[in-house]
Amino acid sequence: MKRIRFQPNVPEEVRAIEQRAALNILAAIHRYAAACAGSVKPLSGEFEGLLRLRVGDHRVIFEETEDTITIHRIRNRREAYR
């Protein structure tokens, strides 16, 4: 299982999300860290080099190395890429 790191802004973003959705997002992050399971795509343009994990209406923007996943932001799909 890969180590999960959160950027300083991410805990605040998670607290702003409805509790059930936030728990689903965190579970999806752990599932991806353990088994690389989930709807993940590489991003381009401004976010090139990052990946996105789709969890319902939310997007988890992150980068991945051999042993670490660093979460940069968790936002609703309408706001994720702004």
GUBARO-563541 format. One record per residue: residue in three letters; x, z, y of N, C-alpha, C in turn. Coordinates in steps of 0.02 Angstrom, whole numbers, plus 50000, padded with zeros to 5 digits. Each point is the difference from the previous one (the first is absolute). Example, Ala and Ser with C-alpha at 12.3 -4.5 7.8 and 13.67 -1.06 7.14 Angstrom:
BEGIN
ALA506605039049716499555000050059500455000050060SER499824996450053500425000350059499615003750055
//
This chain:
BEGIN
MET500425000049941499585000050059500455000050062LYS499814995850047500384999650062499825005750046ARG500485001950042499895005350049499594997050058ILE499535003950026499574997850055500195003850063ARG500144996250053500165003050064499504997550051PHE499815004350046499534998350053500355000250068GLN499894995050041500245000250068499625005550037PRO500275002750055499695005750035499284998950023ASN499804993850015499334998550024499474999749945VAL500204999449938499534998849944499545005949985PRO500245006349998499545005549986499415000450050GLU500144998550063499474999950050499494994549986GLU500254994249979499564994449983499565001749940VAL500285003449951499625001949940499455005050019ARG500175004850043499495005050021499434996850038ALA500114994350032499484996650039499514996149955ILE500184999149937499584996349953499525004849964GLU499404997649985499515004049962500335002549936GLN499855006249981500375003549947500004996249933ARG499434997549979499974996649935500444993750001ALA499974996250054500414994050006500745001850002ALA500175005450035500705002250004500275001949931LEU499595003549961500215001949933500104993849955ASN499564995050008500074993849962500654996450019ILE500155000050065500614996850024500625003449971LEU500025006650004500575003749974500074999049924ALA499444999849965500034998849927500274993049986ALA499804995050040500254993249991500754999550013ILE500245003850051500715000150014500395002949941HIS499755005549972500345003049943499974995549938ARG499434996649990499944995349945500514994350007TYR500094997550061500484994750011500715002649988ALA500155006050024500675002849992500165001149926ALA499505001649960500125001449929500024993749957ALA499564995250016499934994349954499994993250035CYS500134999850065499974993750038499334996649991ALA499475004049997499324997549992499645000050066GLY499664994650016499614999650062500044993150030SER499594999050051499984993650035500525000050055VAL500594997649985500575000150046500224992950016LYS500124998750064500244993550022500555000950051PRO500494995650001500505000250054499704997550065LEU500215002850055499754998150066500484995150033SER499754996550050500424995350036499935001250075GLY500344996050039499955000650072500325006450025GLU499645003650042500245006250030500185005249947PHE499664999849944500095005049947500424997449942GLU500374994850010500404997049946500495005249972GLY500045000149934500435004949966499615006049976LEU499385000750022499575005549979499494997549949LEU499695004649966499474998549951499365003350023ARG499444997649975499375003450013499645001449934LEU499715006049997499595002049943499295000450025ARG499554996349968499304999950021499635005449961VAL499655004450036499605005249969499335000050036GLY499514996549973499354999550033500084996750068ASP499745003250052500054997350068500645002150035HIS500455003349965500625002450031500604996349973ARG500524999750042500634996849981500575005050008VAL500425000349950500605004250002500594995250011ILE500335000850056500584995850016500625004049981PHE500434997149956500575003849975500584995449985GLU500585003149990500584996449975500225003449936GLU500324996049957500185002549934500734998549987THR500355005049974500684998949976500005001449925GLU500585000249971500055001049928499695006649977ASP500075005350040499765006549979499545003550050THR499834996750056499605003250052499474995350029ILE499435002950015499484996450037499915003850066THR500084996550056499925003050066499374997350032ILE499525004550012499364998150029500085000050076HIS499834994350032500064999450072499345001250037ARG499454997749970499355001250031499444999149949ILE499455003650014499394999449959499434999350049ARG499694994250000499474998750049499444995849969ASN499445000050035499454995749982500234992850006ARG499744995649960500234993049999499944996750068ARG499505002050040499914997050066500565001850049GLU500335005749988500525002450046500704999749970ALA500064998349938500635000749964500564995750027TYR499844994150024500524995350019500074999150076ARG499725004650038500044999650073500555004250027
//
